[in-house]
């Protein structure tokens, strides 16, 4: 039987486009003065994940200081549903000769937890049933029982949009009776309270009151029948558009989000529990240890410990990402055993969530389930009230089902949408604020049109012909790095595997002789990342061999070899951190010369300062605006004990080493 879409497309190619719809409340001001707007953006999920993390591929949908996200989505829904019956016609980018047809479907609704609850028709995290995905929870007395407390450690009976719609229809019928209290009781007992539908519930209650006051002799039954008929005639207006979109279930398609649930959730909770109990001497000890962290192989920026400790209560996602990976090595003797167990559990869970590719789904899901359970068990010992009050902890057992539906969770991160808010704010401050949403929408529409022209997009002319910008305009973006940065476009030109280039010279003062550049850095290996001397890597010969790159040698003709200081993974794990250890074979130094192409990947290790008894005996001059201030800062000097600890991220490296 032919696909019914074939009839709509006729002889033209037909494509289904899946989009992620992001909604959030954002300030339109660049200052701290709050100027609330509700913004809706979208990304095209058919694109590779590497492109989805570029601002260029975030598209503005709508904004309003008055209309909420469900209200804005109602208009967006009418547009995408129209494409199901009348597909959009575009110029086929593949052939550039024929017309293609597009139908748009919502794929997911990534956002923070309050917004995801709102679009799911959920009462929110402060309700008795605080999970938008399942029926976990209960009244205060029920949560005091062992059965209810234990149930929060696992996904409960799943919610569905059909059951939510049925419950909302019951609430609408109750509103037609003219009494508000039964509706409130139903919302409390079910955890279903849709903010969009609540407006119409209040409207119906007010209409009942007005009709009763206008004609006191009129029977309540007549008023109820009239209001019920009105609700039947206006069903398309009363219910949340997210709940009535075909193929989209907000209870399942609002995935657990890394930034708001993990970094600003569980990592933030244990960070606050730890640093608020430290004495000044412990804070100083922690700062020195954190600054000594080896960041090679970690996808983080240079660590600024002074900033982290000064603004410990106001950290953002990238800083929580840093401490989630590094803190377990630095807090073992300055926190309680319960806090340290929580740090270990959070670090292991975070490392699993940040994998870019899943090779063995069943094994990976099993690991995630165990790691999530460990985090919840650790918090239950540390502070049981967190289990009862924090929805972000309960959402951890729901991560496997989201991984099955959407793949690695880093693919649906919302950081790129948060970055795009800066573009929105620049448009907002240029408005005269008489009609701010209109001014912002026109400005962003112009930017979308510019991106369409610069990338060779086609548009139909009145005569029916397709037109696009000339070759000079299309090539303009490729040769203008400044314009690329302005529109959020990143061109990735990976170097040849195993190629080398000179390391950039360090900054020097005027009059100081120019140093000789004698170091080389491999720009790309099979790991597709820059490596340098001193990094720990795995290479592929007849077996896996690991070690530290001692030197990189280049013959000047494009071929390069590396000198590898060989280490081996110990049979036992570290007695404190529970992680694999790295040491020399038989305590002997052995070097291996291999081609640069044999390097497989880089990973991160930390020096075993616990064994080596490393202390802060070094001193560095404190530079202030490139001038020696005359003040010295201490730093930890690593004693010459050649034993290292392989960090959480090693598991991802093992997966990369496995054959496909």
ABEGO torsion letter per residue (X at the ends): XBBAAAAAAEABBBBBBBBBBBBBBBBABABABBBBBBBBBBBBAABBAAAAABAAABBBABBBAABBAAAAAAAAAAAAAAAAABBBBBBBAAAGABBBBBBBBBABBBBBAAAAAAAAGBAEAABABABAABABEEBAAAAABAAAAAAAABBBBBBBAAAAAAAAAAAAAAAAAGBAAAAAAAAAAAGBBBAAAAAAAAAAAAAAAAAAAABAABBAAAAAAAAAAAAAAAAAAABBAAAABBGBBAAAABBBBAAAAAAABAAAAAAAAAAAABBAAAAAAAAAAAAABBABGBBBBBBBAAAAAAAAAABBAAAAAAAAAAAAAAAAAABBAAAAAAAAAAAAAAAAAABABBABAAAAAAAAAAAAAAAAAAAAAABAAAAAABAAAAAAAAAAAAAAAAEBAAAABAAAAAAAAAAAAAAAAABAGABAAAAAAAAAAAAAAAAAAAAGBBBBBAAGBBBBBBAAAAAAAAABAAAAAAAGBBBBBBBBBGBBBBBBBBBBBBGBBBBBBABBBBABBAAGBBBBBGBBBBBBBABBBBEBBABBBBAGAGBBBBBBBBBBBBABBBAAAGBBBBBBBGGBBBBBBBBAAABABBBBBBBBAAAAGBBBABBBBBBBGGBBAGBBBBBBBBBBBBBBBBBAAAAAAAAAABBX
